[in-house]
Amino acid sequence: MIVVTGATGNIGRPLTRALAEAGEQVTAVSRHSAEVPEGVRHVVADLAAPGGLGPVLEGAKALFLLLSGDLHAPGGGPEALIREAAAAGVRRVVLLSTQGVVTRPYGPTRVAMRALEDALQESVPEWAVLRPGGFASNALWWAESVRTDRVVAAPFGDVGVPIVDPADIAEVAAACLLEDRHVGGVYELTGPEVITPRGQTAALAAALGTPVGFHELTREEARAAMALNMPVELADDTLDILGSPSPAELRVSPDVERVLGRAPRSFADWAARNVAAFR
């Protein structure tokens, strides 16, 4: 049995489906009730609560660990989740980390995530670490303004990074959970090209078949909006990258293709598949 945390999100949902289609027994874990594929067990649990993961790990051979926002905050204590998995006899854990543990190692959320990576490697016999850059699905933050006003509001309009499609992350995670050749692997996951917010806006307009304007937010405006949905430390770390990416953060990684045998999906592909959210 494989346990998937964050199972109703942009990564967990396609990952759960892929594992079920591969014939695996899957337990999908999320904070709220949700529909899951036929044959998948769903459990409502709060990973941030003490012992929040323990009850769902009995009989599990593998775990996909995705941290909720509050567990990213300093003092969130996610190492306890690794200890729970090890104590339950879980042999393989695939951790969703972040590219920033290498490119921005001294930010508070990056320090905490690197410590979690270290705890993982010391605690379970089989592990893999996924380090994605920015997600294509972050464009869903713009969905309401695109639907109502046909405008994208974002900071740093002409600064781009090679954002990754969550569906690609899910496919890489599935491979790491199912294939022994990925044990001990650390994979940096990006999209196929650097794309700016203005470029993303153009891709959304093409998918919709109608013009979409762009309004550039100040960093302060963007920080205030992001802090409504994530710890402010994580918002600051994210804005640091979006506003001034390093050469390492601009690099297109070969790891998606290395694992999946195909090029990563483009933002235009993500926009075409998710256009209904912007109509």
N, C-alpha and C positions, 0 to 999 in steps of 0.2 A: 504494500500500500504506500502511496506517495501523498504527502500532505502539501498543499499549496496555500500559502498565506497571501493575503491581498487578492483573493481569488475572484473578486468581482470587478477588479480594476482593468486598466488598459493592457497590462501584461498578464495578470492572473487569469483573466477570462479566456484569452486564446490559449494560454498554457494549459489550463484545465481541460479545455476541449481537445487539444492535441494529445494529451496523455490518455484521456478516455478513449479517443479514436485508436490509440496504439494498443488498447486492450488492458491498460493498467487500472487497478483499483485506485480511486482518487478520493481524498477527503479535501473539500474546498472550505477554507476558513475565511470568514470576513466578519466585520463588526455588525453588519445588519443582514437581515434575511434577504435572500435573493434567489432567482431561478438559476439552476445549474444544469448541465447536460444530463440526459437520462443515464441512470446508473451511478452518478456521482453523489457521494454523501456530502451534505452541507452542514457545517457547524458554525454557529454564531459565537465568537470569542473575541475578547479584547486583549491583544498581545501586550498592551502596556500595563495590564493588571498583574499583580503577583501570581505566578503560576498559571497565567492566562493560556499558555500553549500546552501545558502538561496533559490535560484531559483528552486531547485529540491525537496524541502521539503513540498511543498503545498500538503495537503491531506495525508501526510505520517503518519502512526500510529507507525512505528518503524524504527530504524536506526541501521545499523552495521557500527561502526566507526573504520577505519583503517587509521593510520596516514602515510603520505608519509615521505620520509627521511628528508626533510628540516623542517617539522613540529616537528621532534624529536630534532632538534638542540636547544640549549638555545636561548630564545627569539622568538621561532617559533610561540607562541601565540595560541596553539590549543584550549584553553578554549573558544575562540570566537565561535568555531564550536558547542560547547555544548550550548552556549547561543542562537545561531541561531536555533538549534533544539528545545529548550524549547520555544522560541518565536513563532515558527511555530506550536506549539501544539503537537509535537511528544511526545507520552507517554512513549515509551520504547526505551532505547538505550543500545546496547551491545557494549562494548569497548574492543578492542584488546590492552591489556596492555602488561606487561612483568613480568616474574618471578623475575627480578632484583629489582623491587620496594620493595621486602621483603628481598632478599638475599644480595643486594648491594644498600641499600637505600640512600647512600650519593654520588653516582656518579651523575654528572650533568644531564644526560638524565633520570636517575631514579627519581631524585627529581622532574623534570618537569612532568614525567608521573604520579607520585603519586599525584601531585597537580591536574592533570587532572582527576584522579579517584575521588578525593575529590569534584571537581567541578561538576562532573557527579552526584554524590550521593546527592548533594545539589540542583540540578537544575531540574531533571526530576522525575516523580513519580515512574517509573519502570525502573530498570537498572540491568545489570549483567556485571561482569568484568572477562575477560579471561586473564590469566597470563601464557603464554607458555614459555618454555625454548627454546633452540636452535631448528631450523627447519631442518628437513631432506632435504628439498629443497635447503638449502645452498650448498649442494653438486653440484648443477648446476654450481657453480663457477668453478668447475673442468672440465666441459664438454668439452671445447675446447682442453685442454691438453690431456684428455683421448682420444678424437677422433683423434688427430693428432699424439700424441707421446705415447699413452697408459701409461700415468703416471699421478698420482695425486700429486699436489704440495700443501702442507698445513703445518701450524705450529703445534707444540705440538702433534706429531704423536702418542704418547703412553698415552695421557691424554684424557679420555672420559667423556661424559655426556649423559643423557638419552634423546636424541633428539626426537622431536615429528613430526609426519607426518602432513603436512598442511591439508590433507583431514580429519583428526580427528578433527583438530581445526574447520574446516568448519562445520562438523556435530554437534559439541558442540554448535557452534554459532547458527546454525539453531534451535536446541532445545531451546536455550535461547530466541530466537526471537519468537518462536511459542508456548512455553509451560509456563503457569503461574507459575508452581512450581519452576522455576529457577529465578524468580524475587528476587533481592537482593543477588544472588549467586556470589561468588568469587571463580573461579576455576583455579587451577594450573595444567597445561597440559604438560605432558611429554610422551615419548615413554615407551616401556615395559622394557628396559634394558639400561645400560650404554654401549656405543660403542665408540671406539677411531677412529681417522681418518684412522689408518691402518686397523681397522676392517671394516670401511666403504669401504675402497679400496678393501678389499677381497670380500665384498658383491657385489660391482660393477663388479669385475672380474667374479664372479659366474653368475651374470645376463647376462653379455656379452658372457660368455663361452670362455674367452681368458685372459691370464695373464695381470695384470695392476700393474705397479711399483709404488713406493711411494718415493717422494722427500720431505724432511723436510725443510720448510722455517724457517728463523729466524723471530722473532716477528717483527722486523723492515721491513722486506720484505713483510710480510703479512699485516702490517698496511698500507704501501704505496699502495698496491693493493686494499684493502678494502676502503680506503679513496677516491678512484675514483668513488665509488657508494653510499657512505653514509657520513654523517658528521663525521669528525675525532673523535669527542667526543664519538660517538656511536661505532666507530671502536675500540677505546681504551677500552671502557666498555666491548665490546664483547670479545676482546682478554684477558682481565683480567679474565673473566669467563673460557674461553677455556684453558688458561694456568694454572690456579690454582683454580679449582672449589671448592666451600665450601661443607661441608657435606650436606647442604640443597639443593645445586645444583646437587648433585649426587643422591638425593633421587628420587625413582620412585613414582610418585603421583598416587593415586587411582582415581583421578577425571574424567578421560576419561571414565573409566569403570563405575563409579558412574552415569554419565549422560547418557551414551549410552548403558549400559548393556552388554558390551563386552570389551575385553582387547584392548589396543591401538595397532595400526599396528606397525610392526617392520621396521627397516631401510631396511632390505632385501626385504620386501614387497614393500616399496617405490621404491627401485632400480629396481625391476622387472617390475613395472608399468611404469617407466620412462626411461627404458633402451634405447629407441630410441634416446634420447638426447645425448647419449654417443657413439653412433655407428659411 
